[in-house]
Amino acid sequence: MEAMINAHMPGLVARVVVNEGDQISEGQEVAVINCMKTELSVTSEYAGIVKKILVKEWDEMDIGSPMIILESIEVG
C-alpha cells in the first residue's frame, strides 16, 4: 500500500535526508523545511520503503504539498 508524506508547513526544502529505496521507520526524519530562517524536521507517519522522492533542495512547499511516496510496511 502506498503512503504519502506531505509538508506540514510552508517553506523551502532545506534538504532531503533519505534516498529512493531506503527503508524507514515511523517517526524517522525524511526531510527538513526552512521556514522564516528556522529549520523544521519532516518525519514519516509510516514505516516503509521510499518509493519516490517528489522534491529537491530549495523547492517551495505549501501545507499539504506532497514530498515523498512510500511503499508502506504493515507492522503486525
Secondary structure, 3 states (H helix, E strand, C coil): CEEEEECCCCEEEEEECCCCCCEECCCCEEEEEEECCEEEEEECCCCEEEEEECCCCCCEECCCCEEEEEEECCCC
